[in-house]
Amino acid sequence: MVTTLTSREFNHDTSGAKKAASHGPVFITDRGRPAHVLLTIEDYLRLTGGHMSLAEALAQADTDFDFDPPPVAGGIFKSADLD
């Protein structure tokens, strides 16, 4: 099922738009023309062949990464060699 909302409708009922996206794409119009499409992540991954960029993966709200890099030996600042 395809749903179409104006930008104003989308802004007033974002949770309703998300619920509608679980049943199919939600087209969001701007001045009567389709401008954006809201999809579930499952639909998006299906359309993109299951590939997600690192930036997209990090942007996921429930993503949690442990990152504990080792200290840099000798510090991170070095004197310039002008010779």
C-alpha positions as CSV (number, residue, x, y, z in Angstrom):
1,M,0.0,0.0,0.0
2,V,1.4,3.4,-1.0
3,T,0.6,6.5,1.2
4,T,1.0,10.1,0.1
5,L,1.4,12.9,2.7
6,T,2.0,16.6,2.3
7,S,5.1,18.0,4.1
8,R,2.7,19.7,6.6
9,E,0.8,16.4,7.3
10,F,4.2,14.6,7.7
11,N,5.3,17.2,10.2
12,H,2.1,17.0,12.2
13,D,2.0,13.2,12.4
14,T,5.4,11.7,12.0
15,S,4.5,8.7,14.1
16,G,1.5,8.0,11.8
17,A,3.9,8.3,8.8
18,K,6.2,5.7,10.4
19,K,3.3,3.4,11.0
20,A,2.2,3.8,7.4
21,A,5.7,3.0,6.2
22,S,5.4,-0.4,7.8
23,H,2.7,-1.2,5.1
24,G,4.5,0.4,2.2
25,P,6.4,3.5,1.0
26,V,5.2,6.9,2.1
27,F,5.6,9.6,-0.5
28,I,6.0,13.1,1.0
29,T,5.1,15.9,-1.3
30,D,6.4,19.5,-1.4
31,R,4.1,21.9,-3.2
32,G,2.2,19.0,-4.7
33,R,5.2,17.2,-6.1
34,P,6.8,14.1,-4.6
35,A,10.0,15.2,-2.8
36,H,10.8,12.3,-0.4
37,V,10.0,8.7,0.3
38,L,9.9,7.2,3.8
39,L,10.7,3.5,3.9
40,T,11.4,1.0,6.7
41,I,15.0,0.0,7.0
42,E,14.1,-3.5,5.8
43,D,12.6,-2.1,2.6
44,Y,15.6,0.2,2.1
45,L,18.1,-2.7,2.6
46,R,16.1,-4.9,0.2
47,L,16.2,-2.1,-2.5
48,T,19.9,-1.5,-2.0
49,G,20.8,-5.1,-2.1
50,G,21.5,-5.2,1.7
51,H,24.5,-2.9,1.6
52,M,24.9,0.0,3.9
53,S,27.7,2.5,4.0
54,L,29.7,3.0,7.2
55,A,28.1,6.4,7.7
56,E,24.6,4.9,7.4
57,A,25.4,2.1,9.8
58,L,26.8,4.6,12.4
59,A,23.7,6.8,12.0
60,Q,21.4,4.0,13.2
61,A,19.8,5.2,16.5
62,D,20.3,1.9,18.4
63,T,23.9,1.4,17.3
64,D,26.5,1.0,20.0
65,F,30.2,0.5,19.3
66,D,32.9,-0.1,21.8
67,F,36.0,1.9,20.7
68,D,39.0,1.9,23.0
69,P,42.0,2.8,20.9
70,P,45.5,2.2,22.3
71,P,47.4,5.3,23.4
72,V,49.7,6.8,20.8
73,A,53.4,6.2,21.7
74,G,55.3,9.4,22.1
75,G,52.3,11.7,22.0
76,I,50.4,13.0,18.9
77,F,52.4,16.2,18.5
78,K,55.8,16.2,16.9
79,S,58.2,19.0,16.2
80,A,58.5,20.1,12.6
81,D,61.6,19.0,10.8
82,L,62.7,22.2,9.0
83,D,66.1,20.9,7.7
